[in-house]
Amino acid sequence: MWHKLIQTFVDNPVNEGSPCISRKGVTMLKLKLAVASLALTSLILLLMGSTYFTAAAAIACAAMALPMGGYLMWRYLIPEDHSLIPFILWIPVAELPTLYALRDLRVMDTPLGATIEPEKMDTLGGFVALISTIAILLAVTVPTSPTRDDED
């Protein structure tokens, strides 16, 4: 079964010059990959790191992924609107909790190489996991543009 799937992909590769996917589809796909990558990076930083630097980097990655996910959803829901207004309006929604988390963590008062306390990590972990999950769900649920149908 797997060899049939691989052979299908080899016989029908999809790249930017392919007629199977539109220019808008390529842009949406790149945006989806960026959102998912940032959100997954924030989760990995949170799980693997134990310093204030990795905690701050996890918060920053999650904070960048959420507005991009909102803009991705906006572009899907209203495809003919190319304004940046929803992106600009979505930024305060995502960044205010992020600034609160950074202030609560006291990143500015602590050396970034210091080990973080476990009780701070519990609160921070819930925040980053929630924000990253929302961003990943936004990136995954937005469908790509339809591909070409060879039968028409």
C-alpha positions, 0 to 999 in steps of 0.5 A: 500500500505504501509503495502505491502512495509513494509512486503516486507522489513520484508520478505527480509531484507538486511544486510551485510551477505545477498547474496542480496548485495555485499561487495562493495555495503555495502562499497558504501552504507556506504560511501553514508550515510557518505557523505549525513550525513555530508552534511546535518549536515553542512546545519543544523548547518548553519540553527540552529546556530548563532555563529562563532563556528557553522559557522566554524563547518558547513564549516568543515562538508561541506569540509569533505563531498565534497571530500568523494562525489568525491571519491564515484563518482570515485569508481562508474565510475571506479570500478576496480581502488582502488587507493587513487590518485583521493581522494588526488587530489580532496582534494585541489579542495574542501579545497581551497574554504573552507580555503578561507571561513574560512579566510573571516569569520575571525574565528581565530580572533574572539571568537567562542561563539560570534554571527555572523553578518548577512551579513557574514552569507549571504555569508557563507550560499550560500557557504555552501549550494552550497558545501553541495548540490553538495555533496548530489547530488553526494551521491544520484546520484551514484547508489548502486550495483545491487541486486541479481535476484531470477529468474536467 
